[in-house]
Amino acid sequence: MDTPNQQFDPVTCENAIYSEEYLPLLIDYAGDFQQIIDRYKPVCYVILSVRQAIIYVYIGSAKIWSQNFTYRSIPKVFGLMDTAVLEQTGVLKLRRQPYIDLYGQDVLIGFLDTGIDYRNPVFRNADGTTRIEAIWDQSIPDGEAPDNFFYGSEYGKEQINQALESKNPLEVVPSMDTNGHGTFMAGVAAGNIDENNNFSGIAPNCEIIMVKLRQARKKLRNFFLVNDNVDCYAENDILTGMSYLIKKAEQLGKPIVICIGVGTNSGDHNGSSPLGRFIDYFGFVTGIVFVGGTGNEGNRGHHYESSSVLPEDFEELEINVGENVSGFSLELWATTPALFAIGFTSPSGEVIDPIQPRLNKKETIRFVLEKTVLELAYYIIEAGAGDFLVFMRFDSPAKGVWKIRAYNRSPVANSFNMWLPIQNFIPDSIYFNQPEPNVTITEPGNATTIITVSVYNGQTDSMYIHSGRGFTRGGKIQPAAAAPGVSVFGPLLNNQFGRKTGSSVSAAVGAAIAALLLEWAIVQGNDDDANSNVIRQYIVIGAREREIVYPNREWGYGEIDIFSIFERLRT
């Protein structure tokens, strides 16, 4: 299918992308895109693939809740996934082999993160030039935007080198990583060998492309009840970032690994989100690999799994809410043909009788004895997953134990799952009183072709307590394997080194291993058809096993080990 002609003013488009009066919508389409234009009348749009697009529509000062947009079309919000690896992953063994020379040569690693300190020596060649192919800083509106993306500022290798030769580099390339998360991720995956600091990235010859994600707009934060002081990124910006990375790889004629260091608890936890569908569409394309983490939700108390509820019976669950909580969202998912009516009891004892499920039904409840406002929306068949969804917003929830009853209105027994937001977005005082630690992989780690890695401690050879656990809600096998992610050594800001822990760190390790495998497969010509799904299977083949049953909800198929892959391939 031909890409539709983009007949709009790029300046107007950029203004809409940054304006709070416009909202991005994630659109699935088939056939004539003109039908989408006629229906929504967007001020501009970005085509992601032959089936996905982002459109920008005017809503003025209206709140998202007041509009009739579907759950799927509203971009979800994502947070950062955290805060002796070479030996633990088999890389040092590989480097000792005279016939296997893998350092990531002619492979790209793309990051969607907080940016990168391009001045750090770990990202520079011996002659002082940069190893960074490009930076797209979505947060800077004043520079030259990438072709057909209309916002942010793109800085190519030539500009970065000019900046490095300047006395004031940031006057030439003003993109900065003020958080340090992206710099650490890129360094662990692809930083130079630094003998003075006893450091080496896993794939030190890779070239880097960084997308610095801009913070989510206030309307989306308000809709999902995320505070302004938290790092928070919108699904539409992540999708455009991925599309940009793929197009840059095409222009450079090199394979790419896309490392995803963000995640969310929004969605069906089975890979059906717009982001998951995008990954699975491109995950079968030769030379493109996606790697992400399981998230840090395993032991947070943010997932509830019901028993099998008989027809006209109910199951009651409890959510603890601490003091001074501004709000939070909550999602209930159940497999079609499930139908549940939801009722509530507030901490003061006020009872809300079960609200009957109806197609596209929305309800706003104002409690008499508390200042809490509860908004609820039923999606009998959510478009992406094809399953039953109840989306709830608790605005100014009262302190104490909230009781929720789910009444089965289907003629057959059904169970359900519920998720609270990720720990970045809510205080520790919000949790289920009887949580289930399994099925806690954050999106997009539940997609089919992504290489999802869990977090283990390489020093103690034990699983990190907060590492997200599989499998997906539909029973797909994720994670693929476990990667070191506890107290990992890497570059910080201001040319310092230090240690970090979390799912993002494991994702960076996994991405670097995938880059070495892409070099072996495509650059060296051993498997010209390698894609994300193929590289995932190589990692599964070489996973180092423990004395447990596989596949495992925590370890996947075992500890990631690139040397074992080649040992097993030769037998």
SULSULBEL-V48861 format. One record per residue. N is the residue number from 1. OMEGA is omega in radians with two decimals (* if undefined). Layout:
# SULSULBEL-V48861
[[N/OMEGA] [N/OMEGA]]
This chain:
# SULSULBEL-V48861
[[1/-3.14] [2/3.03] [3/-3.11] [4/3.11] [5/-3.14] [6/-3.04] [7/3.10] [8/-3.10] [9/-3.14] [10/3.13] [11/3.09] [12/3.13] [13/3.13] [14/3.13] [15/3.14] [16/-3.10] [17/-3.14] [18/-3.04] [19/3.05] [20/-3.13] [21/3.12] [22/-3.13] [23/3.01] [24/3.06] [25/3.13] [26/-2.99] [27/2.91] [28/-3.14] [29/3.05] [30/3.13] [31/-2.99] [32/3.13] [33/3.12] [34/3.09] [35/3.08] [36/3.13] [37/-3.12] [38/-3.08] [39/-3.02] [40/-3.09] [41/-3.11] [42/3.07] [43/3.03] [44/-3.12] [45/3.07] [46/3.11] [47/3.13] [48/3.14] [49/-3.14] [50/-3.13] [51/-3.08] [52/3.09] [53/2.99] [54/3.09] [55/-3.14] [56/-3.06] [57/-3.12] [58/3.03] [59/3.10] [60/-3.12] [61/-3.09] [62/3.05] [63/-3.12] [64/-3.09] [65/-3.08] [66/-3.11] [67/-3.12] [68/3.09] [69/3.12] [70/3.09] [71/-3.06] [72/-3.04] [73/-3.12] [74/-3.13] [75/3.08] [76/-3.13] [77/-3.03] [78/3.07] [79/3.09] [80/-3.04] [81/2.91] [82/2.31] [83/*] [84/-3.00] [85/-3.08] [86/3.12] [87/-3.06] [88/-3.11] [89/3.12] [90/-3.08] [91/-3.14] [92/3.07] [93/-3.13] [94/-3.12] [95/3.13] [96/-3.12] [97/-3.07] [98/-3.03] [99/3.09] [100/-3.04] [101/-3.06] [102/3.08] [103/3.14] [104/-3.10] [105/3.09] [106/3.04] [107/3.09] [108/2.90] [109/3.12] [110/-3.11] [111/3.00] [112/-2.90] [113/-3.07] [114/-3.09] [115/-3.10] [116/3.02] [117/-3.04] [118/-3.13] [119/-3.09] [120/-3.12] [121/-3.12] [122/3.12] [123/-3.09] [124/3.08] [125/-3.12] [126/3.14] [127/3.09] [128/3.13] [129/-3.04] [130/2.98] [131/-3.13] [132/-3.14] [133/-3.11] [134/2.97] [135/2.96] [136/3.12] [137/-3.09] [138/-3.04] [139/-3.10] [140/-3.07] [141/-2.94] [142/-3.05] [143/-3.14] [144/-3.14] [145/3.06] [146/3.13] [147/3.05] [148/3.03] [149/2.82] [150/3.13] [151/-3.11] [152/-3.12] [153/3.13] [154/3.11] [155/-3.13] [156/-3.10] [157/-3.12] [158/3.12] [159/3.14] [160/3.09] [161/3.06] [162/3.12] [163/-3.12] [164/3.10] [165/-3.09] [166/3.05] [167/-3.14] [168/-3.04] [169/-3.06] [170/3.02] [171/3.14] [172/3.08] [173/-3.01] [174/-3.14] [175/-3.12] [176/2.97] [177/-3.10] [178/3.14] [179/-3.11] [180/-3.11] [181/-3.12] [182/3.10] [183/3.14] [184/3.13] [185/-3.11] [186/-3.13] [187/3.12] [188/-3.11] [189/-2.89] [190/3.13] [191/3.12] [192/2.95] [193/3.14] [194/-3.06] [195/-3.13] [196/3.14] [197/3.12] [198/-3.08] [199/2.95] [200/2.93] [201/-3.07] [202/3.14] [203/-2.95] [204/3.10] [205/3.09] [206/2.96] [207/-2.95] [208/2.92] [209/-3.11] [210/2.94] [211/3.04] [212/-3.10] [213/3.05] [214/3.13] [215/-3.13] [216/3.13] [217/-3.03] [218/-3.14] [219/3.11] [220/3.08] [221/-3.13] [222/-3.12] [223/-3.14] [224/3.06] [225/3.10] [226/-3.11] [227/-3.10] [228/-3.05] [229/-3.12] [230/3.03] [231/-2.99] [232/-3.01] [233/-3.05] [234/-3.10] [235/-3.14] [236/3.11] [237/3.06] [238/3.13] [239/3.10] [240/3.08] [241/3.10] [242/3.13] [243/3.09] [244/-3.13] [245/3.14] [246/3.14] [247/3.08] [248/3.11] [249/3.09] [250/3.14] [251/-3.10] [252/3.12] [253/-3.11] [254/3.05] [255/-3.07] [256/2.93] [257/3.11] [258/-3.09] [259/-3.05] [260/-3.09] [261/3.13] [262/-3.14] [263/-3.13] [264/3.00] [265/3.06] [266/3.11] [267/-2.99] [268/-3.13] [269/3.06] [270/3.04] [271/-3.04] [272/3.12] [273/3.04] [274/3.11] [275/3.10] [276/3.12] [277/3.09] [278/3.14] [279/-3.11] [280/3.06] [281/-3.09] [282/-3.13] [283/3.07] [284/3.11] [285/-3.11] [286/3.04] [287/3.11] [288/-3.11] [289/3.10] [290/3.10] [291/3.09] [292/-3.13] [293/3.09] [294/-3.05] [295/-3.07] [296/-3.00] [297/-2.99] [298/-3.03] [299/-3.06] [300/-3.11] [301/-3.05] [302/3.13] [303/3.06] [304/3.08] [305/-3.08] [306/2.91] [307/3.06] [308/-3.06] [309/-3.12] [310/3.10] [311/-3.14] [312/3.01] [313/3.13] [314/2.98] [315/-3.14] [316/3.10] [317/-3.08] [318/3.03] [319/3.07] [320/3.12] [321/-3.13] [322/-3.12] [323/2.99] [324/3.07] [325/-3.10] [326/3.13] [327/3.06] [328/3.07] [329/-3.09] [330/3.14] [331/3.01] [332/3.11] [333/3.08] [334/-3.07] [335/3.07] [336/0.35] [337/-3.10] [338/3.01] [339/3.12] [340/2.98] [341/-3.00] [342/3.05] [343/-3.02] [344/2.93] [345/-3.10] [346/3.12] [347/3.13] [348/3.11] [349/3.10] [350/-3.03] [351/3.00] [352/-3.14] [353/-3.08] [354/3.12] [355/-3.01] [356/-3.13] [357/3.08] [358/-3.11] [359/3.09] [360/-3.13] [361/3.03] [362/-3.12] [363/3.02] [364/-3.07] [365/3.08] [366/-3.08] [367/-3.06] [368/-3.03] [369/3.06] [370/3.10] [371/-3.11] [372/2.97] [373/-3.12] [374/3.08] [375/-3.04] [376/3.09] [377/3.07] [378/2.98] [379/-3.05] [380/3.02] [381/3.11] [382/-2.90] [383/-3.06] [384/-3.07] [385/-3.04] [386/-3.09] [387/-3.10] [388/-3.11] [389/2.92] [390/3.12] [391/-3.07] [392/3.07] [393/3.06] [394/-3.14] [395/-3.10] [396/-3.10] [397/3.11] [398/3.09] [399/3.06] [400/-3.10] [401/3.03] [402/3.10] [403/3.13] [404/3.07] [405/3.08] [406/-3.11] [407/-3.13] [408/3.11] [409/3.09] [410/3.12] [411/3.13] [412/3.11] [413/3.14] [414/3.01] [415/-3.14] [416/3.04] [417/3.07] [418/3.11] [419/2.91] [420/3.11] [421/3.12] [422/-3.02] [423/3.07] [424/-2.95] [425/-3.14] [426/3.11] [427/-3.13] [428/-3.08] [429/3.10] [430/-3.13] [431/3.00] [432/3.13] [433/3.06] [434/-3.03] [435/3.06] [436/-3.07] [437/3.10] [438/-3.11] [439/-3.11] [440/3.03] [441/3.11] [442/3.04] [443/0.19] [444/-3.06] [445/3.12] [446/3.06] [447/-3.03] [448/-2.99] [449/3.12] [450/3.04] [451/-3.11] [452/-3.11] [453/3.05] [454/-2.99] [455/3.01] [456/3.14] [457/-3.08] [458/3.14] [459/-3.11] [460/-3.13] [461/-3.12] [462/-3.13] [463/3.05] [464/-2.97] [465/-3.08] [466/-3.12] [467/3.10] [468/-3.06] [469/3.08] [470/-0.10] [471/3.06] [472/3.14] [473/3.13] [474/3.07] [475/3.06] [476/-3.07] [477/2.90] [478/0.10] [479/3.06] [480/-3.09] [481/3.09] [482/3.14] [483/3.11] [484/3.13] [485/-3.14] [486/3.10] [487/3.13] [488/-3.09] [489/-3.13] [490/-3.06] [491/3.05] [492/3.05] [493/3.11] [494/3.07] [495/3.09] [496/3.03] [497/3.13] [498/-3.05] [499/3.09] [500/-3.11] [501/3.00] [502/-3.07] [503/3.12] [504/-3.12] [505/3.09] [506/3.11] [507/3.11] [508/3.09] [509/3.14] [510/3.13] [511/3.14] [512/3.07] [513/3.11] [514/3.12] [515/3.08] [516/3.12] [517/3.06] [518/3.08] [519/3.12] [520/-3.02] [521/-2.99] [522/-3.09] [523/-3.13] [524/2.98] [525/-3.14] [526/3.09] [527/-3.02] [528/-3.11] [529/-3.03] [530/3.07] [531/-3.09] [532/-3.14] [533/-3.14] [534/-3.14] [535/3.07] [536/-3.12] [537/3.05] [538/3.14] [539/3.10] [540/-3.14] [541/-3.05] [542/-3.07] [543/-3.11] [544/-3.01] [545/3.04] [546/-3.12] [547/3.10] [548/-3.14] [549/3.13] [550/-0.09] [551/-3.02] [552/-3.09] [553/-3.13] [554/-3.00] [555/-3.04] [556/3.10] [557/3.09] [558/-3.11] [559/-3.11] [560/-3.06] [561/-3.06] [562/3.14] [563/3.13] [564/3.10] [565/-3.10] [566/3.05] [567/-3.08] [568/3.11] [569/-3.09] [570/-3.11] [571/*]]
